[in-house]
Amino acid sequence: MPPDGTPALRGAGAANELDVLAHDDELAARHGQALYRLTPVTFGAGRRAPAFGTSKINLHQRGRELLPHAACPTPGSADPCLVTEMPQAQVVARLAACGVPVEQGPVPRTGALGPFTSAYLRDPDGNLIEISTYPGPPQQRPDPPVSGRAGRPPRPG
């Protein structure tokens, strides 16, 4: 329990969205769709967001930021990690086929569920994108070290 006596946040088990400031939100949306095969979503007053799984990346056009926003929103300052089922050799081959240089990797790292392997690249705004693969089939991976599994379906078996 926090020092002030209020209960800790419980049951948070998934990220809903990540907000990213882009110099050109259309270019960022096309990049996400073409390279990562993210699903394009349009919402609100024509806003764009590449979606993956149960999450999305809200793209904010520089100079048209929505309130409230980060204290210092800056294109190129994000460092998200996307998890894929694709083996890292295929991730690197896909990046090469798309003409995207791998900045680092594949290299061993540790994610929320334990060890995984990652490749790093830059998007058009200079954000550092980590694409990671956990070893083994999804049903054999450890549960996250947090209480609750909000927003996640039960594992089979």
Contact map, one row per residue, 1 for C-alpha under 8 A:
1110111100000000000000000000000000000000000000000000000000000000000000000000000000000000000000000000000000000000000000000000000000000000000000000000000000000
1111111100000000000000000000000000000000000000000000000000000000000000000000000000000000000000000000000000000000000000000000000000000000000000000000000000000
1111110000000000000000000000000000000000000000000000000000000000000000000000000000000000000000000000000000000000000000000000000000000000000000000000000000000
0111110000000000000000000000000000000000000000000000000000000000000000000000000000000000000000000000000000000000000000000000000000000000000000000000000000000
1111111000000000000000000000000000000000000000000000000000000000000000000000000000000000000000000000000000000000000000000000000000000000000000000000000000000
1111111100000000000000000000000000000000000000000000000000000000000000000000000000000000000000000000000000000000000000000000000000000000000000000000000000000
1100111110000000000000000000000000000000000000000000000000000000000000000000000000000000000000000000000000000000000000000000000000000000000000000000000000000
1100011111000000000000000000000000000000000000000000000000000000000000000000000000000000000000000000000000000000000000000000000000000000000000000000000000000
0000001111110000000000000000000000000000000000000000000000000000000000000000000000000000000000000000000000000000000000000000000000000000000000000000000000000
0000000111110000000000000000000000000000000000000000000000000000000000000000000000000000000000000000000000000000000000000000000000000000000000000011000000000
0000000011111000000000000000000000000000000000000000000000000000000000000000000000000000000000000000000000000000000000000000000000000000000000000111110000000
0000000011111100000000000000000000000000000000000000000000000000000000000000000000000000000000000000000000000000000000000000000000000000000000000011110000000
0000000000111110000000000000000000000000000000000000000000000000000000000000000000000000000000000000000000000000000000000000000000000000000000000101111100000
0000000000011111000000000000000000000000000000000000000000000000000000000000000000000000000000000000000000000000000000000000000000000000000000000000011100000
0000000000001111110000000000000000000000000000000000011000000000000000000000000000000000000000000000000000000000000000000000000000000000000000000000000000000
0000000000000111110000000000000000000000000000000000011100000000000000000000000000000000000000000000000000000000000000000000000000000000000000000000000000000
0000000000000011111000000000000000000000000000000000001111000000000000000000000000000000000000000000000000000000000000000000000000000000000000000000000000000
0000000000000011111100000000000000000000000000000000001111000000000000000000000000000000000000000000000000000000000000000000000000000000000000000000000000000
0000000000000000111110000000000000000000000000000000000011110000000000000000000000000000000000000000000000000000000000000000000000000000000000000000000000000
0000000000000000011111000000000000000000000000000000000011110000000000000010010000000000000000000000000000000000000000000000000000000000000000000000000000000
0000000000000000001111101000000000000000000000000000000000111100100000001111000000000000000000000000000000000000000000000000000000000000000000000000000000000
0000000000000000000111111001000000000000000000000000000000111100000000000111000000000000000000000000000000000000000000000000100000000000000000000000000000000
0000000000000000000011111000000000000000000000000000000000001100000000000010000000000000000000000000000000000000000000000000100000000000000000000000000000000
0000000000000000000001111111000000000000000000000000000000001100000000000000000000000000000000000000000000000000000000000000000000000000000000000000000000000
0000000000000000000011111111100000000000000000010000000000111000000000000000000000000000000000000000000000000000000000000000000000000000000000000000000000000
0000000000000000000000011111110000000000000000010000000000000000000000000000000000000000000000000000000000000000000000000000000000000000000000000000000000000
0000000000000000000000011111111000000000000000000000000000000000000000000000000000000000000000000000000000000000000000000001000000000000000000000000000000000
0000000000000000000001011111111100000000000000000000000000100000000000000000000000000000000000000000000000000000000000000011100000000000000000000000000000000
0000000000000000000000001111111110000001000000011100000000100000000000000000000000000000000000000000000000000000000000000000000000000000000000000000000000000
0000000000000000000000000111111111000000000000000000000000000000000000000000000000000000000000000000000000000000000000000000000000000000000000000000000000000
0000000000000000000000000011111111110000000000000000000000000000000000000000000000000000000000000000000000000000000000000011000000000000000000000000000000000
0000000000000000000000000001111111111100000000000100000000000000000000000000000000000000000000000000000000000000000000000000000000000000000000000000000000000
0000000000000000000000000000111111111111000000000100000000000000000000000000000000000000000000000000000000000000000000000000000000000000000000000000000000000
0000000000000000000000000000011111111100000000000000000000000000000000000000000000000000000000000000000000000000000000000000000000000000000000000000000000000
0000000000000000000000000000001111111100000000000000000000000000000000000000000000000000000001100100000000000000000000000000000000000000000000000000000000000
0000000000000000000000000000001111111100000000000000000000000000000000000000000000000000000000000000000000000000000000000000000000000000000000000000000000000
0000000000000000000000000000000111111110000000000000000000000000000000000000000000000000000000000000000000000000000000000000000000000000000000000000000000000
0000000000000000000000000000000111111111000000000111000000000000000000000000000000000000000000000000000000000000000000000000000000000000000000000000000000000
0000000000000000000000000000000010001111100000000111000000000000000000000000000000000000000000000000000000000000000000000000000000000000000000000000000000000
0000000000000000000000000000100010000111110000011110000000000000000000000000000000000000000000000000000000000000000000000000000000000000000000000000000000000
0000000000000000000000000000000000000011111000011110000000000000000000000000000000000000000000000000000000000000000000000000000000000000000000000000000000000
0000000000000000000000000000000000000001111101111000000000000000000000000000000000000000000000000000000000000000000000000000000000000000000000000000000000000
0000000000000000000000000000000000000000111111111000000000000000000000000000000000000000000000000000000000000000000000000000000000000000000000000000000000000
0000000000000000000000000000000000000000011111100000000000000000000000000000000000000000000000000000000000000000000000000000000000000000000000000000000000000
0000000000000000000000000000000000000000001111100000000000000000000000000000000000000000000000000000000000000000000000000000000000000000000000000000000000000
0000000000000000000000000000000000000000011111110000000000000000000000000000000000000000000000000000000000000000000000000000000000000000000000000000000000000
0000000000000000000000000000000000000000011111111000000001100000000000000000000000000000000000000000000000000000000000000000000000000000000000000000000000000
0000000000000000000000001100100000000001111001111100000001100000000000000000000000000000000000000000000000000000000000000000000000000000000000000000000000000
0000000000000000000000000000100000000001111000111110000111100000000000000000000000000000000000000000000000000000000000000000000000000000000000000000000000000
0000000000000000000000000000100110000111100000011111000111000000000000000000000000000000000000000000000000000000000000000000000000000000000000000000000000000
0000000000000000000000000000000000000111100000001111111110000000000000000000000000000000000000000000000000000000000000000000000000000000000000000000000000000
0000000000000000000000000000000000000110000000000111111100000000000000000000000000000000000000000000000000000000000000000000000000000000000000000000000000000
0000000000000000000000000000000000000000000000000011111100000000000000000000000000000000000000000000000000000000000000000000000000000000000000000000000000000
0000000000000011000000000000000000000000000000000011111100000000000000000000000000000000000000000000000000000000000000000000000000000000000000000000000000000
0000000000000011110000000000000000000000000000000011111110000000000000000000000000000000000000000000000000000000000000000000000000000000000000000000000000000
0000000000000001110000000000000000000000000000001111111111000000000000000000000000000000000000000000000000000000000000000000000000000000000000000000000000000
0000000000000000111100000000000000000000000000001110001111100000000000000000000000000000000000000000000000000000000000000000000000000000000000000000000000000
0000000000000000111100000000000000000000000000111100000111110000000000000000000000000000000000000000000000000000000000000000000000000000000000000000000000000
0000000000000000001111001001100000000000000000111000000011111000000000000000000000000000000000000000000000000000000000000000000000000000000000000000000000000
0000000000000000001111001000000000000000000000000000000001111101110000000000000000000000000000000000000000000000000000000000000000000000000000000000000000000
0000000000000000000011111000000000000000000000000000000000111111100000000000000000000000000000000000000000000000000000000000000000000000000000000000000000000
0000000000000000000011110000000000000000000000000000000000011111100000000010000000000000000000000000000000000000000000000000000000000000000000000000000000000
0000000000000000000000000000000000000000000000000000000000001111100000000000000000000000000000000000000000000000000000000000000000000000000000000000000000000
0000000000000000000000000000000000000000000000000000000000011111110000000000000000000000000000000000000000000000000000000000000000000000000000000000000000000
0000000000000000000010000000000000000000000000000000000000011111111010000000000000000000000000000000000000000000000000000000000000000000000000000000000000000
0000000000000000000000000000000000000000000000000000000000010001111110000000000000000000000000000000000000000000000000000000000000000000000000000000000000000
0000000000000000000000000000000000000000000000000000000000000000111110000000000000000000000000000000000000000000000000000000000000000000000000000000000000000
0000000000000000000000000000000000000000000000000000000000000000011111000000000000000000000000000000000000000000000000000000000000000000000000000000000000000
0000000000000000000000000000000000000000000000000000000000000000111111101000000000000000000000000000000000000000000000000000000000000000000000000000000000000
0000000000000000000000000000000000000000000000000000000000000000000111111000000000000000000000000000000000000000000000000000000000000000000000000000000000000
0000000000000000000000000000000000000000000000000000000000000000000011111000000000000000000000000000000000000000000000000000000000000000000000000000000000000
0000000000000000000000000000000000000000000000000000000000000000000001111100000000000000000000000000000000000000000000000000000000000000000000000000000000000
0000000000000000000010000000000000000000000000000000000000000000000011111110100000000000000000000000000000000000000000000000000000000000000000000000000000000
0000000000000000000011000000000000000000000000000000000000000000000000011111100000000000000000000000000000000000000000000000000000000000000000000000000000000
0000000000000000000111100000000000000000000000000000000000000100000000001111110000000000000000000000000000000000000000000000111000000000000000000000000000000
0000000000000000000011000000000000000000000000000000000000000000000000000111110000000000000000000000000000000000000000000000111100000000000000000000000000000
0000000000000000000000000000000000000000000000000000000000000000000000001111111000000000000000000000000000000000000000000000011100000000000000000000000000000
0000000000000000000100000000000000000000000000000000000000000000000000000011111100000000000000000000000000000000000000000000001100000000000000000000000000000
0000000000000000000000000000000000000000000000000000000000000000000000000000111110000000000000000000000000000000000000000000001111000000000000000000000000000
0000000000000000000000000000000000000000000000000000000000000000000000000000011111000000000000000000000000000000000000000000000111000000000000000000000000000
0000000000000000000000000000000000000000000000000000000000000000000000000000001111100000000000000000000000000000000000000000000011110000000000000000000000000
0000000000000000000000000000000000000000000000000000000000000000000000000000000111110000000000000000000000000000000000000000000011110000000000000000000000000
0000000000000000000000000000000000000000000000000000000000000000000000000000000011111000000000000000000000000000000000000000000000111100000000000000000000000
0000000000000000000000000000000000000000000000000000000000000000000000000000000001111110000000000000000000000000000000000000000000111100000000000000000000000
0000000000000000000000000000000000000000000000000000000000000000000000000000000000111110000000000000000000000000000000000000000000001100000000000000000000000
0000000000000000000000000000000000000000000000000000000000000000000000000000000000011111011000000000000000000000000000000000000000001000000000000000000000000
0000000000000000000000000000000000000000000000000000000000000000000000000000000000011111111000000000000000000000000000000000000000001000000000000000000000000
0000000000000000000000000000000000000000000000000000000000000000000000000000000000000111111100000000000001000000000011100000000000011000000000000000000000000
0000000000000000000000000000000000000000000000000000000000000000000000000000000000000011111110000000000000000000000000000000000000000000000000000000000000000
0000000000000000000000000000000000000000000000000000000000000000000000000000000000000111111111000000000000000000000000000000000000000000000000000000000000000
0000000000000000000000000000000000000000000000000000000000000000000000000000000000000111111111100000000000000000000000100000000000100000000000000000000000000
0000000000000000000000000000000000000000000000000000000000000000000000000000000000000001111111110000010001000000000000100000000000000000000000000000000000000
0000000000000000000000000000000000000000000000000000000000000000000000000000000000000000111111111000000000000000000000000000000000000000000000000000000000000
0000000000000000000000000000000000100000000000000000000000000000000000000000000000000000011111111100000000000000000000000000000000000000000000000000000000000
0000000000000000000000000000000000100000000000000000000000000000000000000000000000000000001111111111110000000000000000000000000000000000000000000000000000000
0000000000000000000000000000000000000000000000000000000000000000000000000000000000000000000111111111110000000000000000000000000000000000000000000000000000000
0000000000000000000000000000000000000000000000000000000000000000000000000000000000000000000011111111000000000000000000000000000000000000000000000000000000000
0000000000000000000000000000000000100000000000000000000000000000000000000000000000000000000001111111000000000000000000000000000000000000000000000000000000000
0000000000000000000000000000000000000000000000000000000000000000000000000000000000000000000000111111100000000000000000000000000000000000000000000000000000000
0000000000000000000000000000000000000000000000000000000000000000000000000000000000000000000000111111110000000000000000001000000000000000000000000000000000000
0000000000000000000000000000000000000000000000000000000000000000000000000000000000000000000000110011111000000000000000001000000000000000000000000000000000000
0000000000000000000000000000000000000000000000000000000000000000000000000000000000000000000100110001111110000000000000111000000000000000000000000000000000000
0000000000000000000000000000000000000000000000000000000000000000000000000000000000000000000000000000111110000000000000111100000000000000000000000000000000000
0000000000000000000000000000000000000000000000000000000000000000000000000000000000000000000000000000011111100000000000111000000000000000000000000000000000000
0000000000000000000000000000000000000000000000000000000000000000000000000000000000000000000000000000011111100000000001110000000000000000000000000000000000000
0000000000000000000000000000000000000000000000000000000000000000000000000000000000000001000100000000000111110000000011110000000000000000000000000000000000000
0000000000000000000000000000000000000000000000000000000000000000000000000000000000000000000000000000000111111000000011100000000000000000000000000000000000000
0000000000000000000000000000000000000000000000000000000000000000000000000000000000000000000000000000000001111100001111000000000000000000000000000000000000000
0000000000000000000000000000000000000000000000000000000000000000000000000000000000000000000000000000000000111110001111000000000000000000000000000000000000000
0000000000000000000000000000000000000000000000000000000000000000000000000000000000000000000000000000000000011111111110000000000000000000000000000000000000000
0000000000000000000000000000000000000000000000000000000000000000000000000000000000000000000000000000000000001111111100000000000000000000000000000000000000000
0000000000000000000000000000000000000000000000000000000000000000000000000000000000000000000000000000000000000111110000000000000000000000000000011000000000000
0000000000000000000000000000000000000000000000000000000000000000000000000000000000000000000000000000000000000111111000000000000000000000000011111000000000000
0000000000000000000000000000000000000000000000000000000000000000000000000000000000000000000000000000000000000111111100000000000000000000000001000000000000000
0000000000000000000000000000000000000000000000000000000000000000000000000000000000000000000000000000000000011110111110000000000000000110000000000000000000000
0000000000000000000000000000000000000000000000000000000000000000000000000000000000000000000000000000000000011110011111000000000000011110000000000000000000000
0000000000000000000000000000000000000000000000000000000000000000000000000000000000000001000000000000000001111100001111100000000000011110000000000000000000000
0000000000000000000000000000000000000000000000000000000000000000000000000000000000000001000000000000000011111000000111110000000001111000000000000000000000000
0000000000000000000000000000000000000000000000000000000000000000000000000000000000000001001100000000011111100000000011111000000001110000000000000000000000000
0000000000000000000000000000000000000000000000000000000000000000000000000000000000000000000000000000011111000000000001111100000111100000000000000000000000000
0000000000000000000000000000000000000000000000000000000000000000000000000000000000000000000000000001111100000000000000111110000111000000000000000000000000000
0000000000000000000000000000000000000000000000000000000000000000000000000000000000000000000000000000001000000000000000011111111110000000000000000000000000000
0000000000000000000000000001001000000000000000000000000000000000000000000000000000000000000000000000000000000000000000001111111110000000000000000000000000000
0000000000000000000000000011001000000000000000000000000000000000000000000000000000000000000000000000000000000000000000000111111000000000000000000000000000000
0000000000000000000001100001000000000000000000000000000000000000000000000011000000000000000000000000000000000000000000000111111000000000000000000000000000000
0000000000000000000000000000000000000000000000000000000000000000000000000011100000000000000000000000000000000000000000000111111100000000000000000000000000000
0000000000000000000000000000000000000000000000000000000000000000000000000011111000000000000000000000000000000000000000000111111110000000000000000000000000000
0000000000000000000000000000000000000000000000000000000000000000000000000001111100000000000000000000000000000000000000011110011111000000000000000000000000000
0000000000000000000000000000000000000000000000000000000000000000000000000000001111000000000000000000000000000000000000011110001111100000000000000000000000000
0000000000000000000000000000000000000000000000000000000000000000000000000000001111000000000000000000000000000000000001111000000111110000000000000000000000000
0000000000000000000000000000000000000000000000000000000000000000000000000000000011110000001000000000000000000000000001110000000011111000000000000000000000000
0000000000000000000000000000000000000000000000000000000000000000000000000000000011110001000000000000000000000000000111100000000001111100000000000000000000000
0000000000000000000000000000000000000000000000000000000000000000000000000000000000111111000000000000000000000000000111000000000000111110000000000000000000000
0000000000000000000000000000000000000000000000000000000000000000000000000000000000111000000000000000000000000000001110000000000000011111000010000000000000000
0000000000000000000000000000000000000000000000000000000000000000000000000000000000000000000000000000000000000000001110000000000000001111100010000000000000000
0000000000000000000000000000000000000000000000000000000000000000000000000000000000000000000000000000000000000000000000000000000000000111110110000000000000000
0000000000000000000000000000000000000000000000000000000000000000000000000000000000000000000000000000000000000000000000000000000000000011111110000000000000000
0000000000000000000000000000000000000000000000000000000000000000000000000000000000000000000000000000000000000000000000000000000000000001111110000000000000000
0000000000000000000000000000000000000000000000000000000000000000000000000000000000000000000000000000000000000000000000000000000000000000111110000000000000110
0000000000000000000000000000000000000000000000000000000000000000000000000000000000000000000000000000000000000000000000000000000000000001111111000000000000000
0000000000000000000000000000000000000000000000000000000000000000000000000000000000000000000000000000000000000000100000000000000000000111111111100000000000000
0000000000000000000000000000000000000000000000000000000000000000000000000000000000000000000000000000000000000000110000000000000000000000000111110000000000000
0000000000000000000000000000000000000000000000000000000000000000000000000000000000000000000000000000000000000000100000000000000000000000000011111000000000000
0000000000000000000000000000000000000000000000000000000000000000000000000000000000000000000000000000000000000001100000000000000000000000000001111100000000000
0000000000000000000000000000000000000000000000000000000000000000000000000000000000000000000000000000000000000001100000000000000000000000000000111110000000000
0000000000101000000000000000000000000000000000000000000000000000000000000000000000000000000000000000000000000000000000000000000000000000000000011111000000000
0000000001110000000000000000000000000000000000000000000000000000000000000000000000000000000000000000000000000000000000000000000000000000000000001111100000000
0000000001111000000000000000000000000000000000000000000000000000000000000000000000000000000000000000000000000000000000000000000000000000000000000111110000000
0000000000111000000000000000000000000000000000000000000000000000000000000000000000000000000000000000000000000000000000000000000000000000000000000011111110000
0000000000111100000000000000000000000000000000000000000000000000000000000000000000000000000000000000000000000000000000000000000000000000000000000001111100000
0000000000001100000000000000000000000000000000000000000000000000000000000000000000000000000000000000000000000000000000000000000000000000000000000000111110000
0000000000001100000000000000000000000000000000000000000000000000000000000000000000000000000000000000000000000000000000000000000000000000000000000000111111000
0000000000000000000000000000000000000000000000000000000000000000000000000000000000000000000000000000000000000000000000000000000000000000000000000000101111100
0000000000000000000000000000000000000000000000000000000000000000000000000000000000000000000000000000000000000000000000000000000000000000000000000000000111110
0000000000000000000000000000000000000000000000000000000000000000000000000000000000000000000000000000000000000000000000000000000000000000001000000000000011111
0000000000000000000000000000000000000000000000000000000000000000000000000000000000000000000000000000000000000000000000000000000000000000001000000000000001111
0000000000000000000000000000000000000000000000000000000000000000000000000000000000000000000000000000000000000000000000000000000000000000000000000000000000111
